[in-house]
Amino acid sequence: MGHGTGRPYFPGGRALKPVIPVAVIGGYLGAGKTTVVNHLLRNAAGRRIAILVNEFGDLPIDEDLIEAESEDIIAISGGCICCSFGSDLTAALIKLSELVPPPDHVVIEASGVAMPGTVALSISILPGFALAGVVVLADGERIQAQAEDDYIGDMILRQLSDADVIVHSKTDLQPNVGGVEAVESWLQATAPQARVVTTTQGRLPPDIILGLTGPNAKPQASPHADAGYETLTFRQIPPCVPGDLAQNLATGTYGVIRAKGFLRDSEGRSWVIQTVGRRFEIQLSQKLEPAGVVCIGRSGTLEAGALEALLGPAG
C-alpha cells in the first residue's frame, strides 16, 4: 500500500507516522553555511523543509523569503519554516514531528565550532527521525591553513572526518583552476569517506542535501569545541560608513574571527555586515533593522576595549 511521499513509515500509536529524514550541515565559521541554506530554501520546489538553528541570529534568512515571524518560528515562502532550538534540539525535533502535515525534510545548521557528528548522533537515536547524512562546508581559500592551525586544526579535521559530503565552497575566491583542484585532492585525501563537491556563492544543487540516503558510518560523539570561543555583542553602534567600519573590523587587530549583524549609515539606512577573517562584505538591507553586531573570537583573544572604541559599549 502506497503512502504518497515515498518515505519510510514506522508504527507509532494508532497510526503510521512518517520517518522524517534529517541532514546536518556543519563547517567552520564563515565557510558559507548560511548562503547554502538560503539557496536551498529558494529552490525547495514545493518540498516542506524545516531549518533548525541555535538562534535566529545565527542564520539570517534572506528577507524576501520570510512570510511571517513569531517568537520561535519563521514561516518561509513555499511552505518551509525556520525554527530556533536553543540548547534543546530533541524538544525542537519532537515539536516538528507533531506538525500537521510534518516537514518533508529537516536540515540542522550546526554552529561553526560544533562537531557535526555529535549533532548527528543525537538524531540517530530519536524515534521518528532518520539521519540522512552530514554535509560539511570547507572554505577552499582557507581550509588547509585552518587544518594546520595550532588552535583549531584538530577541530577542522574532526569536522571533515564527520562528513558524508564535503562542499568545497568559495571556489571563486581561489586564484586559478589548478588551486581549486589541489584543494579538492587534499580534501579527498584528508577525508576519504566523503564525497567532495564544489560550489560558488552557495549555489549547491538541493539534492546534494535532500537526496542523502544515510550516513557512510555510524556518527561518533566528540568533545564540544565551543568552550574555546567567546562572543561579544554590540547594540549601541552609532551611524557610520558601513564599508569603512566593516573593513576596519576585518583587517584590524581585534581578535575577531567572524562578525555579522547590521549597521546604520548617516541617512538611517540599514546594512547587513559579514566578516570572515580579513574578508568582509556589506549589503543594503531590505528592512530597517536596528544596529547590532556579534563578534566571535577564540577565548581570551577578543580585544574588548578596542572593539568598544570602534562599535560602542558591549552588552
C-alpha positions as CSV (number, residue, x, y, z in Angstrom):
1,M,0.0,0.0,0.0
2,G,1.5,3.4,-1.0
3,H,1.7,6.4,1.2
4,G,2.3,9.1,-1.4
5,T,5.5,10.6,-0.2
6,G,7.8,7.7,-0.9
7,R,9.3,8.0,2.6
8,P,9.6,5.1,5.1
9,Y,6.9,4.7,7.8
10,F,7.0,3.2,11.2
11,P,4.3,2.1,13.7
12,G,3.6,4.8,16.2
13,G,0.5,4.9,18.4
14,R,-2.7,4.1,16.5
15,A,-1.4,5.2,13.1
16,L,1.6,5.0,10.9
17,K,3.7,8.1,11.0
18,P,6.4,9.2,8.5
19,V,10.0,8.9,9.4
20,I,11.5,12.3,8.7
21,P,14.9,12.5,7.1
22,V,17.4,14.9,8.8
23,A,20.5,16.3,7.3
24,V,23.2,18.1,9.4
25,I,25.2,21.0,7.8
26,G,28.5,21.8,9.5
27,G,31.7,23.6,8.8
28,Y,33.9,26.2,10.4
29,L,32.9,29.8,11.0
30,G,32.4,31.7,7.7
31,A,32.5,28.6,5.5
32,G,29.2,29.6,3.8
33,K,26.6,27.6,5.5
34,T,24.1,30.4,5.6
35,T,24.4,31.1,1.9
36,V,23.9,27.4,1.1
37,V,20.8,27.2,3.3
38,N,19.2,30.3,1.7
39,H,19.8,28.8,-1.8
40,L,18.2,25.6,-0.6
41,L,15.1,27.4,0.5
42,R,14.9,29.3,-2.8
43,N,14.9,26.0,-4.7
44,A,12.8,23.8,-2.4
45,A,10.4,23.1,-5.4
46,G,7.4,22.5,-3.2
47,R,9.1,20.4,-0.6
48,R,8.4,21.4,3.0
49,I,11.8,21.9,4.6
50,A,12.3,22.8,8.3
51,I,15.6,24.6,9.1
52,L,16.8,24.3,12.7
53,V,19.3,26.7,14.1
54,N,20.6,27.6,17.6
55,E,19.4,31.2,17.3
56,F,17.7,33.1,14.5
57,G,20.6,35.5,14.5
58,D,22.9,32.6,13.6
59,L,21.1,32.2,10.3
60,P,20.0,35.4,8.6
61,I,17.3,34.0,6.3
62,D,17.0,36.2,3.1
63,E,14.4,38.8,4.0
64,D,12.3,38.4,0.8
65,L,11.7,34.7,1.7
66,I,10.1,35.4,5.1
67,E,6.3,35.5,5.2
68,A,5.7,35.7,8.9
69,E,7.7,35.7,12.2
70,S,6.8,34.7,15.7
71,E,8.7,34.0,18.9
72,D,10.3,30.8,17.9
73,I,9.4,30.2,14.3
74,I,9.8,31.9,10.9
75,A,7.4,31.0,8.1
76,I,9.2,31.0,4.7
77,S,7.6,31.1,1.3
78,G,6.8,27.8,-0.2
79,G,5.8,26.0,3.0
80,C,9.3,26.0,4.6
81,I,10.0,27.1,8.2
82,C,12.9,28.1,10.3
83,C,12.9,27.2,14.0
84,S,15.2,28.2,16.9
85,F,16.1,25.3,19.2
86,G,18.4,27.0,21.7
87,S,20.1,24.2,23.7
88,D,17.3,21.6,23.3
89,L,17.5,20.0,19.9
90,T,15.5,17.0,20.9
91,A,12.5,19.0,22.0
92,A,12.5,21.0,18.8
93,L,12.6,17.9,16.7
94,I,9.7,16.3,18.6
95,K,7.7,19.6,18.1
96,L,8.4,19.4,14.4
97,S,7.2,15.8,14.2
98,E,3.8,16.9,15.7
99,L,3.1,19.4,12.9
100,V,0.3,18.6,10.5
101,P,1.5,17.9,7.9
102,P,5.0,17.2,9.1
103,P,8.0,18.6,7.2
104,D,9.3,16.5,4.3
105,H,12.9,17.2,5.4
106,V,14.7,18.7,8.4
107,V,18.1,20.5,8.0
108,I,20.1,21.3,11.1
109,E,22.6,24.1,10.7
110,A,25.3,23.4,13.3
111,S,27.4,26.0,14.9
112,G,30.7,26.8,13.2
113,V,32.5,25.4,16.2
114,A,30.3,22.3,16.7
115,M,31.2,18.8,15.8
116,P,28.5,17.7,13.3
117,G,29.0,14.0,14.2
118,T,27.9,14.7,17.7
119,V,24.7,16.5,16.5
120,A,24.1,13.6,14.1
121,L,24.4,11.1,16.9
122,S,21.5,12.7,18.8
123,I,19.3,12.3,15.7
124,S,20.2,8.7,15.1
125,I,18.7,7.6,18.4
126,L,15.5,9.7,18.2
127,P,12.3,7.8,17.1
128,G,10.5,9.2,14.2
129,F,13.6,10.6,12.5
130,A,16.3,9.1,10.3
131,L,19.7,10.6,9.9
132,A,20.2,11.2,6.1
133,G,23.8,12.3,6.4
134,V,26.3,15.1,7.3
135,V,27.3,17.8,4.9
136,V,30.4,19.9,5.9
137,L,31.4,23.1,4.1
138,A,35.1,23.8,3.6
139,D,36.2,27.3,2.6
140,G,38.6,26.4,-0.2
141,E,40.7,29.5,0.3
142,R,41.4,28.8,4.0
143,I,40.7,25.2,4.8
144,Q,44.3,23.9,4.6
145,A,45.7,26.7,6.7
146,Q,42.9,26.1,9.2
147,A,43.7,22.4,9.4
148,E,47.3,23.3,10.2
149,D,46.4,25.9,12.8
150,D,47.6,25.1,16.3
151,Y,44.4,26.2,17.9
152,I,41.7,25.0,15.6
153,G,43.4,22.3,13.4
154,D,42.1,19.3,15.4
155,M,38.5,20.6,15.2
156,I,38.7,21.3,11.5
157,L,40.0,17.8,10.8
158,R,37.3,16.3,13.1
159,Q,34.6,18.2,11.3
160,L,35.9,16.8,7.9
161,S,36.0,13.3,9.3
162,D,32.4,13.5,10.3
163,A,31.3,14.4,6.7
164,D,29.4,12.2,4.2
165,V,29.6,15.1,1.7
166,I,32.2,17.9,1.8
167,V,31.2,21.0,0.0
168,H,34.3,22.8,-1.3
169,S,33.0,26.4,-1.1
170,K,34.1,29.8,-2.3
171,T,36.0,28.5,-5.3
172,D,35.5,31.8,-7.0
173,L,38.0,33.3,-4.4
174,Q,40.7,30.9,-5.3
175,P,43.4,32.1,-7.7
176,N,43.1,29.5,-10.5
177,V,41.7,26.2,-11.6
178,G,44.9,24.4,-10.5
179,G,44.4,25.7,-7.0
180,V,40.8,24.5,-6.8
181,E,41.9,21.1,-8.0
182,A,44.7,20.9,-5.5
183,V,42.3,21.7,-2.6
184,E,39.9,19.1,-3.8
185,S,42.6,16.5,-3.9
186,W,43.7,17.5,-0.4
187,L,40.1,17.2,0.9
188,Q,39.6,13.8,-0.7
189,A,42.9,12.5,0.8
190,T,42.1,14.0,4.2
191,A,38.5,12.7,4.4
192,P,38.4,9.6,2.1
193,Q,35.0,8.6,3.4
194,A,33.3,11.7,1.9
195,R,32.2,12.7,-1.5
196,V,33.7,16.1,-2.4
197,V,31.6,18.6,-4.4
198,T,32.3,22.2,-5.3
199,T,30.1,25.3,-5.2
200,T,30.3,29.0,-5.8
201,Q,28.2,31.6,-3.9
202,G,26.3,28.8,-2.2
203,R,24.6,27.5,-5.4
204,L,24.6,23.9,-4.3
205,P,22.0,21.7,-6.0
206,P,19.3,20.9,-3.4
207,D,19.5,17.1,-4.0
208,I,23.1,17.1,-2.6
209,I,21.4,17.8,0.8
210,L,17.9,16.5,0.3
211,G,19.0,13.4,-1.6
212,L,21.2,12.0,1.1
213,T,20.0,8.4,2.0
214,G,22.1,7.6,5.0
215,P,25.4,8.2,6.7
216,N,28.5,6.4,5.5
217,A,29.4,5.3,9.0
218,K,27.8,5.5,12.5
219,P,28.1,9.0,13.9
220,Q,30.7,9.5,16.6
221,A,30.5,11.8,19.6
222,S,33.2,14.3,20.0
223,P,34.0,16.9,22.7
224,H,32.3,20.2,22.1
225,A,34.7,22.8,20.9
226,D,32.6,25.9,21.6
227,A,34.1,26.3,25.1
228,G,37.2,27.6,23.3
229,Y,35.4,30.6,21.9
230,E,33.7,33.7,23.1
231,T,31.3,36.3,21.7
232,L,30.7,40.0,22.2
233,T,27.5,41.7,21.1
234,F,27.3,45.4,20.3
235,R,23.9,47.1,20.1
236,Q,24.7,50.8,20.5
237,I,26.6,51.3,17.3
238,P,26.3,54.9,16.1
239,P,25.7,55.8,12.5
240,C,28.8,55.1,10.4
241,V,30.1,54.5,6.9
242,P,29.3,50.8,6.8
243,G,32.0,49.8,4.3
244,D,34.8,51.6,6.3
245,L,33.7,50.1,9.6
246,A,33.4,46.6,8.1
247,Q,36.9,46.8,6.6
248,N,38.3,48.1,9.9
249,L,36.7,45.3,11.8
250,A,38.0,42.7,9.4
251,T,41.6,44.0,9.0
252,G,42.2,45.4,12.4
253,T,43.9,43.7,15.3
254,Y,40.7,43.0,17.4
255,G,41.0,39.1,17.6
256,V,37.7,38.8,15.5
257,I,37.4,35.6,13.6
258,R,33.8,36.2,12.5
259,A,31.4,39.1,12.8
260,K,27.9,39.6,11.5
261,G,25.0,41.9,12.1
262,F,23.5,45.3,11.0
263,L,24.9,48.8,10.7
264,R,23.1,52.1,10.1
265,D,24.5,54.8,7.8
266,S,24.2,58.6,8.3
267,E,21.0,58.5,6.2
268,G,19.4,56.0,8.5
269,R,19.6,53.1,6.1
270,S,20.3,49.6,7.4
271,W,23.2,47.5,6.1
272,V,24.0,43.8,6.6
273,I,27.6,43.2,7.6
274,Q,29.6,40.0,7.4
275,T,33.3,39.4,8.1
276,V,35.3,36.2,7.9
277,G,39.0,36.5,8.8
278,R,40.2,39.5,6.8
279,R,37.4,39.3,4.2
280,F,34.2,41.4,4.6
281,E,31.1,42.3,2.7
282,I,28.2,44.7,3.2
283,Q,24.7,44.7,1.6
284,L,21.9,47.2,1.9
285,S,19.1,45.6,3.9
286,Q,15.5,45.5,2.6
287,K,14.2,46.1,6.2
288,L,15.1,48.8,8.6
289,E,17.0,46.7,11.2
290,P,18.4,48.1,14.5
291,A,22.1,48.3,14.6
292,G,23.8,45.3,16.2
293,V,26.9,43.2,15.6
294,V,28.1,39.9,17.1
295,C,31.8,39.3,17.1
296,I,33.3,35.8,17.6
297,G,36.9,35.0,18.6
298,R,38.9,32.5,20.5
299,S,38.6,32.8,24.3
300,G,40.9,35.5,25.7
301,T,41.8,37.0,22.3
302,L,38.9,39.4,21.6
303,E,40.1,43.0,22.3
304,A,37.0,44.2,24.1
305,G,38.3,47.7,24.8
306,A,39.4,48.3,21.2
307,L,36.1,46.9,19.9
308,E,34.1,49.1,22.2
309,A,36.1,52.1,21.0
310,L,35.1,51.1,17.4
311,L,31.5,49.9,18.0
312,G,30.3,51.4,21.3
313,P,29.5,49.6,24.6
314,A,29.2,45.8,24.5
315,G,26.2,44.1,26.1
